[in-house]
Amino acid sequence: MQSVMPTLLYAAETWSLTKTLGCKIRSTQIKMERKILGVTWRDKITNNTIKETTKLLDTLQMEVGWACSKSYR
């Protein structure tokens, strides 16, 4: 996961953070976490449980947290 995030967020500081983009980034992150754990939606495991298991920060808080708190939320 540590090598995927920099690729996902390459040049993120130049992006205009919109609600749509934020949703896409978050959904991509949770999809990657599910893939790493080998969990599918058929397993009926919630996203919150996945987050607790991986203990990874939300991508938006990690890389562009200041922008997220001002414009996204």
Secondary structure, 3 states (H helix, E strand, C coil): CCCHHHHHCCCHHHCCCCHHHHHHHHHHHHHHHHHHHCCCHHHCCCHHHHHHHHCCCCHHHHHHHHHHHHHHC
